[in-house]
């Protein structure tokens, strides 16, 4: 089965990720769909590094689009013809002058698709290893659902039996009235006695039916309490964690089924209670229980339905800018974002009615919502028939301050600590219910400049890691401290949600040591919000958070494959580095992240054993984005040399820790021998960049040199350790 076919079989939330991925018209989803087999059979990663191959792929793609266009013409599918003609024109405009860009984009799409499939597998593992208590709780809900269905069926059967009884009594009573003048007093007395006995039985059965309805409503109330206070609350907490990267299940399908079953049963009991009213109108008497108790039951059913429907209006997809799909809840003014409310009650009759949903924002700081902020909720917005509305092109624009200046929230908090709520309201009219439904997003941070994004994301992480109050917009007026056990989990999510690898206990221990110093146990250590995101690290001009995000960005842009394969230890102290390497053979090296580069840097250290029995740990000065933009890390490791005595170059890097031959570990990342890897902005100079270190008697230095021109390109220093 092709990768594309596997993707199309996924659950709703993963299909929506795929939908977001292919929103850009530069490579439409239709092309991916109809050319799936051909696209997946090409080596796009290789084409990224080879201009000639990229050009061939580009021309072949245009041919494939033409072939598909011809098929549509034969089948007389005019709309598809029109679309594929437009796709060809767009491809030529986007990639005609830069086929490598096409290869890079397609390779990126395929890689992100694989990540979606990988996340599904990870999620299945999470679900497969669900906590026994959670499984037991879900089983309990299922049992209550079954009991509720059985209860409403019992009520319906009792009502049918009661109706037959009442019809029999009504017929005999009318017959008695019709024949009353012809009957003797004795006959009248006997017949009245029979009728009275029938009425007594009818009255008793009416009370039993009402008792059944009362029991049903009690069961429904208990189930509703479980759904709202436990299951929905648990989902909302999981959604908070998912927003900051946790690999948790936030699919709403099961909750929707439960809410829908409960709602259908309550609407059914309302209809049955209406039927009781009709029966009571036909036959009534003194102290008729239908007249006394039925209105109370009807009111109870209406309250339960109202509470259920109001609770069922939720935000399925929290606000997110398309360019930052892994970092929701940070919105930039004048930039588009999407958000999707959903009603967890799947009633076709409701879906056929026009339910307009309006988006609005709080008044802490004045913003206008631009775009289509009022849309009709319908079942077409969801691929699986759920009732939702997908706002895809909303924007926020800050109003100019009038008299009075800043809002009360802004007066005491910086912009990246200001929290705002985007709310949604709609009206539901169904049968005799007329309800106003409201829901709101998790608190969002609104920025005006891209430089504020990471600080805003830090606020989102801190809030959703610690706060269970989903509308506490004044959270940062007195932010609580976090336990390391809480923070370490959230930090690991930052990596596992953006790559295929989480942080292990050793890596987290290094981060803990960086924050708290050397401790025997970090679990109960606490860190303040300021130390996490604002205060500079010792002897540095940046915070812990910015340093960590710089490394994560470096991984995503330049090191993802090597990181995912576990070849980068990354986070380890120099003390542990020495401990790992000192007993290894000469030439054993490891890769770790720099602690002094704000925007992320990576270095390698290796061990040398000297003739006198001593050893040295040597480390090259960190490579930053500037260097890695010119030469991949795999090529640096591959060609790295040290100029030893008598100017003889040596390869000091032999084994990746613990004992993997260098070429075995990095061989699959090496560029083609025919690949032309050039300096940026130089399309015509065909050279290869290599890394050479010179080791004079007093120190060691490193340089990136052009192999053909023999000219220094970069000359950072080594450090002896």
N, C-alpha and C positions, 0 to 999 in steps of 0.2 A: 504494500500500500504506500502511495506517495505521501510525502510530508504534508502536502496540501490537503489530501483526503483525510488524513488523521486530524488535521486542524478543524476541518468542517464538522467533525463528529463530536467536538468538545462541548462542554456546558456553556450556558449563556454568558457568564462573566468572562470566559476566555475568548469567546467569539467577539465580544465587545472590545477586548484588547486588540484583536486582529482588525476589527473595524477601525479603531483609532490609528493603528499602524499604517493602514492604507488610505488614510484621508487625503494624503498628498497626491495630486493629480500627475506628478512627475513619473509615477509608476503605478498605474491604476490597478485596482483589484481585478477588474475584468481580464486584463492581460495576464495577471497571475493565475487566474482560474482556467482560462482556455489554453494557456501555454505551460501549464504546471509541469508536465513531464519533461518537456524540453528545457525549461529553466533550471530544474533540479539536476539535470544531467550535465550541466556545464560547470567548469571549474572557475567560478567567479573570483575566488580568493587569489588564484594564480594570475588572473587577468588584471587584478588591481596592481600587480607588480610588473606587468608586461604590457606595454602600450600596444604592441602589434596584436597580441591575443585579444586585448580589450576591443580593438577596432574590428576584428573578425566577429566577436560576440555581438557587437553593436549592429553590424551589417546583417548577421544571421537573425537577430531579433526583428529587424525591420522586415526581412523575408518571411519570418514566421507570422508576423502581423498581417502581411499581404495575403498569405495563404489562408489565414482565418477569415479575412475580409472576403476572399473569393468564395469560401464555403457559405458565408452568410448571404452572398449575392445569389448563389445557386438555390438556397433555401428560401429566398425572398424575405429575409429578415431585415427590413429596412432600418429599424432603430439600431440594431447591432452593427450594420454596415456604417451608419453615420458615426457611431461611437468609435469604431476601430479606425476609421479614416482620421478622426480627430486625434486619437491616441498616437497614430503614426506621425502626424504633424507635430504634436507636442514632443515626442521623442526626438525628432530631428532638431527641434528648436533647443531642447534642453541638453542633448548629448552629442550633437553633430560635431562640435568643436572639441569635445572632451569625452571620448568614449570611456576613459578610465573612471570618470565620475559615475557613469552608468554601472560599471562593474562594481565600484565601491558601494553604490546604493543598493544594488541587488544583493550583494554579499551581506550587507547590513540587514536587509529585510529577512533573508534566509536565516541569519544568525538569531535575530529577534524572534522569528517563528520557532526556532529550536528552543529558545529560552522559555517560550510559552508552553511548549510541550513538556519541557523539563520541569516547569513549575507545576504542571498537572500531575506528573509522576511524583514529585515531592509532596503535593497535596494529598495524593492517594495514600502515600506512606503515612502522612499525618492522620488522615481519616482512618486508615487501617489500624493505627495504633491509638485510637481514641481512648481516652481515659475510661475505665470501667464505670465510674460514677456518671459520666456524661452519657454513655451508652444506656445505662439503666434509666437515666432521666428521660431520654428520648423514647425508650420502650414504655415508660409510664405514660407519656403523652399519647403515644399510639393507642394504648389501652383505653385511655380516657376518650379518645376520638371514637373508637369502636363502641364504647359504652354509650356515648352520646347518640350515635346513629341508631343503636338498638333502642334507646330510650324514646327517640322521636317516632320510631316505627311502632313502639308499644302504645304511645299516645294516639297515634293515628288509628290503630286497631281498636283501642278503647272507644274512640270517638265514633267510629263506624257502628260498633255494637250499641253504643248509647243512642245513636240516631235511629237505628232500627227499633230499639225499645220505645223511644219517644214517638215514632210514627205509629207503632202499635197502640200505645196509650192514646194518642191523639185521635186515631180512627175510632177506637172504642168510645172515647168520651164524646165525640161528635155524633156517633150512632146513638148513644144514650140520650143526648139532647134531642135528636130527631124523633126518637121513639118515646120520649118521656111522657107525652100526653096519653099515650095508648097503654102505658104500663100501670099495673096496680101499685099501691104503696109498698107492698111487700117486695115486689120485683124491683122497685126503685131502690129500696134499702139494700137488697142483695147486690144489685149492680153497682151502687155507690160504694159498697164495702169492697167489691172487687177493684173498682177504679182507685179507691183510696190506697189499697194495698199496692197496686201498680205504681201509683204516684210516690208512695214511700220508697219503693224499690228504685224508681227513677231518680228520686232525690238522693238516695244513698249512692247510686252509681254516678250521679253528677259530682258528688263530693269526691268520689274515688278518682274520677277523671281529672278534676281540678288538682287533686293531690299528686297525680301522675305528672301533670304539667308543672306543678311546683317543684317536684323532684328533678324534672328535666332542667328547669331553670337553675336550680342549685348546682347540678352537675356542670351546666354550661358556665356558670359563674366561676366555679373552681377551675375549669379548664381555661377560661379566659384569663384568670389570674396567673395561671402557670405560663400561658403563652406570652402575656405582656410583661409580667414582673420577673420571669426567669428566662424564657427562651429569647424573646425579643431584646431584653436587656443584655443578655449574654451576646447576642449577635451584634448589638451596638458596641459593646466593649471589644469584641473581636474586630469589628470594622475599624475602631480606633487604632488597634495594633496593626492591622493590615495597612493602614494609611502610612505607617512609619516602617513598613517593610516586613512585618511578621508573616511567616508562611502559614496562615490560618484560613480555614474555609469560611467564606462570607457569602456563599451562594444562598439566595433567598427562596429557592424553589420549594424546599421542605416547609419553611415557615408559611409561604403562600398557600400551600396545600392545607396546612392546619387551620390557618385563618379563614380560608375559603370554606372549608368543611363546617367550621363553627358558625360562620355567617349564614351559610345555606340552611343549616339546621335552625337557627334563630328566626330567619325569615319564614321558614316552614311552620314553626310553632306560632308565629304571629298570624299566619293564615288560618291555622287550626283554631286559634283563640277567636278569630273573627267568625269562624264557623260556629263556635260555641255561642257567640252573641246572637247569631241568626237562629240557632235552636232555642235560645232563651226568649227571643221575640215571639216564636211560634207557641211555646208553652211556658208559662210562668206562673208563679204562685207566691204566697207569703213566705218570706225568708228563703227565697230562691237563691242558692249559692252562686248561680251564674251572675246574678245581679250584684251580689255582695263581693265575691272573691275574684271574678274574672277580670274586672278593670285593674285590680292590683297586679295580677299576673301580666296583663298586657303592658302595664307601665314598666314592670320589671324587665320584660323582654325588650322593650324599646330602649331602656337604659343600657342594657347589656350590648345591644346592637350599636348604639351610639358610641359607647366606650371602645368596642371592638373596631369600628370603622375609623374612629379618630386615631386609635393607636396604630392602625394598619397603614397609615399614610407616612412613608419614610423616605429618606434620601438614600437611594441605592448606590449611586456613584457620586462621591463627594467632589466639590469643585476642583478642577484641575486644568492647567494650561497644557495644550497638546505637546509643547516642546519640553515639558517637565512631567511626563506621565508617571514617573516613579516618585515624584515629590508633590503630592496634592496639597491643597489647602494654603498654598502661597500663591497669591494672585497679584499680577502687576497691572496697574492702571493702563488703559488703552490697549491691553493685550487680550485676545480672545480666550475664553475658558468655557468648559462644558460642565454640566451637572445634570443629574437625572433623578427626580422624585418618582416614587412608585407606590401604587396602592396594592396591598397584599390581599386583596379580595377579588377573586377572578370570577366576575359575574358578567356574562355576555350582554345582558340587558343594560348593565351599567356602562359597558364599553361602547354601546351603540348610542348613548346619550352624549351630548356635548358638555364636557366638563373642562372648563377653561382654568388653567393653573397660572397664577401670576407670581412672578418673582419680585422680591423687594429686599432691601437691606436696612440694617439698624441705623439709628441716627447719631451714633457716638461721634462719628466724623462724617460729614455730608458727602455722599457719593450718589451719582446717578447711574442706573443700570441702563446700558445702551444695548441695542440689538432687539431681537424678538423676545421680550421678557414676559409675554403672555401667549401661551400656546394651549391648544386643546389636548387633553389626555385621551389616549386611545390605545388599542391593542396592536396597532401597526408599528408603533415605536419599538416593540419588543419582538424578537424573532420567535419567541415561544408563547406568545399570546398573553403575556402579563400586561396589566393596565398601567401605563407609565407615560411620561413625557420627557423627551430628551432635549434639553436646552444645550445647543452646541456652539453658538456664536455670541455669547454674552460678553460684554465688556463693562468695566467700571471706569467712571470718570469722576475725579474729585471736583466738588463744587468750590468755587472761590469763597474764601471766608468772608462772611458779612460782619455785621455788628456783633460783638461778643467774642470773636476770635475762635479759638479751638474749642472742640467739645470737651466735656468733663473727663472723658476717658483719655483723650490726647494730652490733657494738661499735665498728667503725671507720668506717662509712659512714652518711651520712644516708639517710633513707627513700627518697628519689627516686633514689639511686644504688645501692640494694640491688637485686640481680638475683635472680630466682627462676625455677625450671624447673617447669613442669607436665608430668608424664610420664603415659604411657598404657601399659598392659600387657594382653595377651590371650594366649590359647592357641589354637594352630592344630593341629587333628587332621585329617590327610588321608592316606589310604592308610596307609603304615606310619610316617609322620612325626608326631611329637608335639613341637611347638616352642612355646617361650615367646617372644612377640614384644614388643618394647619400643620406644617412641619418645618424644620429648619436644618441647616447643615451643621456640621461640627464647626467650631470657631475657625475662621480664616484670618490669615495675616495679609494685609494689602500693602504692597510696596510700589514705589514709583520709579525705581532705578534697579537695574540688574545687579549692581554691586551690593544691594541689600538682600539678595535672594538667600544666601547661605545663612545669614543671621535670622531671616524669617523662617527658614526651614528648621533651624535650631529650636526656635520657639514652638513650632508644630510638634517636633519630636518630644520636647520636654513636657508639653501640655498633655499629649496623648499617652505618654508613658506614665504619667502620675495622676492625672485628673479623671475621676469618674463622673463628675458633674459636666454634662455635655454642653451646657450653656453658660459656663462661668467665664464671662469675657473679662472679668477683673482679676483673673488668675495671676497675672504677672505683677499686680500691685504688691503681692507678698508671696513670691514663688517658693514652694517647699523644696527641701533638699531631696536628693535621690540616693538611695542605697546603691552601692556598686553592683549588687546582684540584679537590680533593675536596669541600671545603665548599661552594664556589660551585655545584657541580652539585646537591648535596643541598638547598641553599636554593632553587634554582630549582624543584626538585621539589615543595617545599612549596606553591608557587603553582600550578604546572601540575596538581597532583592535586586541588586544591580549586577551581580556576577553569579557564577554557579558555585561559589564557595563562601562559607561562613568563617568567622574567626574561631580558632580552636582555643582551648584553655590556656596554652602557653602564650599565644599571641595576646589574649586578653590580660594575662598576668603582667606582660610587659607594659600594656597601657595603664593598668592599675598602678604599677610601680611608678610610672611617669606622673601620675596624678597624686599619689599618696606616699611615695617613697617606699622603701622596702618594709613589708609587713609579713607576718606569718599567715594571716588570713585577711582577705580583702572584703569578704561577703558583707560585713556589717559596717564597712567604711562608708561615710556619707560625703557627698560633694554638693556644693551650692551651685545655683544657676549661674552666678557670676563667674565662678572658677571654671565652669564648663564652657561657657561661650564668650565671656567678656575679658577676663583677666589674661594677660600675656603669660605664656610659659616662662619659667626662669631663664634669663639670659636670651630671651627671644622677643620679637616685636609682634607676635601673633598668638592667638588663643589655641587651646587644645582642639577645639571644634574645627577651626579653620585649617589647622595642620592636618587633621584626619580627613577632612573633605578634599584637601589638596591631593592627598595620597589616593583617595577613591577616584578622583577625576583622572589622575595619572594612569591608574589601572584601566579605567574604562576606555581611555583614548589610545593607550600605547602598550599595555601589558596584559590585556584581558585573557588571551589564550594561555600565556605562560602562568598567570595567576590561577586560572581555573584548573590547570593541570597540576597544581600544587608544587611548582618548581620555585616559588618565591616564599621563603619563610616570612619575610616582610617585617613583622614586629618582633624584635628581640633586642635585648640590651647588649651593650658591648661586653658586659661580664659573661652573659650566657653565650654570646658569640665565641668568646675565647674558650669557654668550657667545651663547646661543641667541636671546635676545630683542632685544638691542641694535640689530640691523640690520633688525628687522622693523617694519612699519607700526604706528603708534599703535593701541592696542586689541588687539594680539596678546597672548594669554594662554596659560598652561599650568597644568596641575594637578600638584602634587607633594605628597608626604607630609611631615608635620611631623617634625622630628628631636627635638622636645622633649616630645612627648606619649607617655606610657607606654602608654595604651590605644588609641593610633592617632588620628591627626588628619590632615586634608587641607586644603590651602590653594591659592589660585590667585594667580599673579603676572602682571602685565601691564606693558607698556612704554608710556611716554608720552614723546613727543619735544617739547621745549620750543622756544619761538620763538627762543631764542638758540643753537639748534643742539645743546644738551645733551640728554640723555635721563635719565629716571628709571625705575627698576624698582620697582613698588609691589606689596606683598603683604598680603593680608588675614590677620588672626590666624586660626590653624587652626580648622576646624570639627571637633568631636569627636562621639562617639556621641550625646551629649546634644542637640546642635543638629540632627544629621541624623535623629534620632528624631522631630523635630517638622517638619522640612521637607527634602525630598530635595535632593541636591546639584544636580540638573538644574534645580530651581526656583530655587535660590539663584543659579545662573549666569544663568538666564533673566531674573530680575527685579532683579538686582543694580544698584544705582544709587549714584552719588556726588553729594553735594550740593556743587555748585561755587559760584562767586561769585554773589551775589544770590539764594542759596537755590534755584537752578535745578538740578533733578536731571538727571544725565547717565548714560548707559549706557557705562561704560568698557570693557566686555568685548565685543569685536567679532569677533575671529578666533581660533579655536583653533589653536595652533601645529601645523604651520608656517603654513597660510594657509586654513583651513577656516572659512567663515562660521559663526558661533555657532549659529544656528538649524538649519543643515544638519547640524552635528555632534550637537546635543543635542535636536533637534526630536522625535525618536521617543520620548524619555523624558519629555517635558512631560506634565503632568497635563491631563485634559480641561478645557475651559473651564467645564464644568458640574460638575466634580468639587468636592466639598466637602472641603477639607483643613483639619482643625481641630487645635487644641491638644489634647494628651493630656488625658484625663479630662473633656473638654468636648464632649458629643455634640450640643449644641444651638446653639452659636455658629458661624454660617456666615461665616467670614472666610478671607482668604488671607494667609499670611505672606510678606513680601518682605524683601529685604535692602537696607539703605541705609547708605551711608557718608557722613559729614560731613567736609569738608576745611577746617578753620579755618586761619588763616594759619600757625600754629606746628606743627600736626600733622594727622594724618588719623585719623578714628575710624570705626568700623563699627557698625551696629546692625541687628537683625532687628526689623521693625516690623509691626504689624497695620494693614493697609491701610485697614480700615474705622474702627478706633478711634483710629488715629494715636497709639498708645502704644508706648513702647520696650519690646521684649521681651528683647533681649540686646545688650550694647554692648561687644564686644571692641575692641582697638586695631589700627590698621594699623601697618605698619613701613615706613619709607622705607629703600630700599637703594641 
